[in-house]
Amino acid sequence: MLHADDRFHSAVESAVDRLETATDAEIVVVAAPRSGSYRDVSYGIASIAALVAFLIVLAVPVDFFPWVVPLELALVWAATGWLVSGNRILRWLVPASRKRAQVEEAAHAEFHRESVHATPHRTGVLIYVSAMEGQVEVVPDLGIEGRIPKVPWKEACEAFSHDDMEHFLAGLDALGALLAEHVPPLETDLVDLPNAPRIRS
């Protein structure tokens, strides 16, 4: 995971410090291990595994003690659910559309949680990194959306990478250059949100 890199915190804070000297925008970076619990996926796979185990018990010509079967099914269900709940397996099981929707929902929630919308000129920008989904979502406030053309904005957002430090910092630089061009700094900085990335557990 990108935010598990020891360099992530200091490198991102330094980059945001530098970029905000050239723009009135306030950049907030939030990194999370995943954007949803996906418990329904884990529970669904676990239930299928328990059903298969039950069918095997019925098919095997062996007599079991009455208490063995429910215990075995419970263990199969719990073990499968635990295995499937890991990020590596969920990444393959969850459809891309579901992951995209979860990331967008989580990013907009963080946008309000971190008060990115509270800048005087509505020039906040949230950069949300979600490890399990492998996505970076950039959420601009209204004062940014109205001043930057859609095509260069899209290109700057696509420059981010979720799993490579150098590419992620390059994405920050690309976004910073665009913000400096279209949202130049004011003589008086009315708000200064913390520049250190927020790391969710």
C-alpha positions in Angstrom: 0.0 0.0 0.0 1.2 3.4 -0.9 0.6 5.1 2.5 2.4 2.2 4.2 5.6 3.5 2.7 7.7 5.2 5.4 8.3 8.2 3.1 4.7 8.8 2.3 3.8 11.2 5.2 6.9 13.4 5.0 7.0 13.4 1.1 3.4 14.3 0.7 3.5 17.0 3.4 6.6 18.6 1.8 5.0 18.5 -1.7 1.7 20.1 -0.5 3.7 22.8 1.4 5.5 23.6 -1.8 2.5 23.5 -4.1 0.3 25.7 -1.9 2.8 28.6 -2.1 1.9 28.9 -5.8 -1.9 28.7 -5.5 -4.9 29.8 -3.5 -6.1 26.2 -3.5 -6.0 24.2 -0.3 -4.9 20.6 -0.9 -5.9 17.8 1.5 -4.6 14.2 1.0 -6.4 11.3 2.7 -5.2 7.7 2.4 -7.2 4.7 3.4 -6.7 0.9 3.2 -10.1 0.4 1.6 -13.3 2.4 0.9 -15.8 -0.2 2.0 -16.1 -3.2 4.3 -17.5 -5.5 1.5 -18.8 -7.7 4.3 -21.6 -8.9 2.0 -19.0 -10.3 -0.4 -17.2 -12.1 2.4 -20.4 -13.4 3.9 -21.7 -14.6 0.6 -18.6 -16.5 -0.3 -18.5 -18.0 3.2 -22.1 -19.1 2.9 -21.4 -20.9 -0.4 -18.4 -22.6 1.2 -20.5 -23.8 4.1 -23.2 -25.1 1.7 -20.6 -27.0 -0.3 -19.2 -28.5 3.0 -22.7 -29.5 4.0 -23.3 -31.2 0.6 -20.0 -33.1 1.0 -21.1 -34.3 4.5 -24.4 -35.6 3.0 -22.6 -37.3 0.1 -19.8 -39.0 2.2 -20.9 -42.5 3.4 -19.7 -41.8 7.0 -21.7 -41.4 10.2 -20.9 -38.2 12.1 -21.8 -37.4 15.6 -24.8 -34.9 15.6 -22.7 -32.1 17.1 -19.9 -32.4 14.5 -21.8 -31.2 11.5 -22.9 -27.8 12.8 -19.5 -27.2 14.3 -17.8 -28.1 11.0 -20.1 -25.8 9.0 -19.5 -22.9 11.5 -15.7 -23.4 11.2 -15.8 -23.5 7.4 -18.0 -20.4 7.3 -15.8 -18.4 9.7 -12.5 -19.5 8.1 -13.7 -18.7 4.6 -15.1 -15.4 5.6 -11.8 -14.4 7.3 -9.8 -15.5 4.3 -12.0 -13.6 1.8 -12.0 -10.4 3.8 -8.4 -9.7 3.0 -7.6 -6.9 0.6 -5.7 -9.1 -1.8 -8.6 -11.5 -2.4 -11.3 -8.9 -2.3 -9.5 -7.0 -5.0 -10.3 -9.8 -7.4 -13.8 -10.6 -6.2 -15.4 -7.2 -6.1 -16.5 -5.8 -9.5 -14.8 -2.7 -10.8 -18.0 -0.7 -10.8 -18.6 -1.5 -7.1 -15.1 -0.5 -6.2 -15.4 2.8 -8.2 -18.7 3.6 -6.5 -17.3 2.8 -3.0 -14.2 5.1 -3.6 -16.3 7.9 -4.9 -18.7 7.7 -1.9 -15.8 7.5 0.6 -14.0 10.4 -1.1 -17.0 12.7 -0.8 -17.5 11.7 2.8 -13.9 12.6 3.5 -14.3 15.9 1.6 -16.9 16.9 4.3 -15.2 15.2 7.2 -12.0 17.3 6.6 -14.0 20.5 5.9 -12.4 20.9 2.5 -15.6 22.8 1.5 -15.0 25.4 4.2 -12.4 27.5 2.5 -13.5 31.2 2.0 -13.3 31.0 -1.8 -14.4 27.3 -2.1 -10.9 26.4 -3.4 -10.3 23.2 -1.5 -9.2 20.0 -3.3 -9.3 16.5 -1.7 -7.0 13.8 -3.0 -8.2 10.5 -1.7 -6.1 7.3 -2.1 -7.8 3.9 -1.5 -5.4 1.0 -1.4 -7.6 -2.1 -1.9 -9.5 -0.6 -4.8 -6.2 0.7 -6.3 -7.7 4.1 -7.1 -7.1 7.8 -6.5 -10.1 10.1 -6.4 -9.7 13.9 -6.7 -12.6 16.0 -5.4 -12.5 19.7 -6.2 -14.7 22.3 -4.5 -17.0 24.7 -6.6 -14.3 27.4 -6.8 -12.0 25.0 -8.5 -14.5 23.4 -10.9 -15.5 26.8 -12.3 -12.0 28.0 -13.1 -10.2 25.0 -14.6 -11.1 23.5 -18.0 -12.3 19.9 -17.9 -9.8 18.4 -20.2 -6.5 19.5 -18.5 -8.2 18.8 -15.1 -9.0 15.2 -16.2 -5.4 14.7 -17.5 -3.9 16.0 -14.2 -6.2 13.6 -12.2 -5.2 10.7 -14.4 -1.5 11.4 -13.7 -1.9 10.0 -10.2 -0.9 6.5 -9.2 -2.1 4.7 -6.1 0.8 2.3 -5.6 4.0 4.1 -6.7 5.4 7.0 -4.6 7.2 8.7 -7.5 4.1 8.6 -9.7 1.9 9.8 -6.9 4.2 12.8 -6.3 4.3 13.4 -10.1 0.5 13.5 -10.0 0.7 16.1 -7.2 3.1 18.2 -9.2 0.8 18.0 -12.3 -2.2 19.1 -10.3 -0.2 21.8 -8.5 1.0 23.3 -11.8 -2.6 23.4 -13.1 -3.8 25.0 -9.9 -1.0 27.6 -10.0 -2.0 28.5 -13.5 -5.8 28.9 -13.0 -6.0 29.6 -9.2 -3.1 31.9 -8.4 -2.3 32.8 -4.8 -3.8 35.8 -3.1 -1.9 38.4 -1.1 -3.6 37.2 2.1 -4.1 33.5 2.9 -7.4 33.4 4.8 -7.2 29.7 5.7 -4.5 27.1 6.0 -5.6 23.5 6.4 -3.0 21.1 7.7 -0.7 19.8 4.9 0.2 16.4 6.4 -1.7 13.5 4.9 -4.5 11.9 6.9 -3.9 8.2 7.3 -7.0 6.1 8.0 -6.7 2.7 9.6 
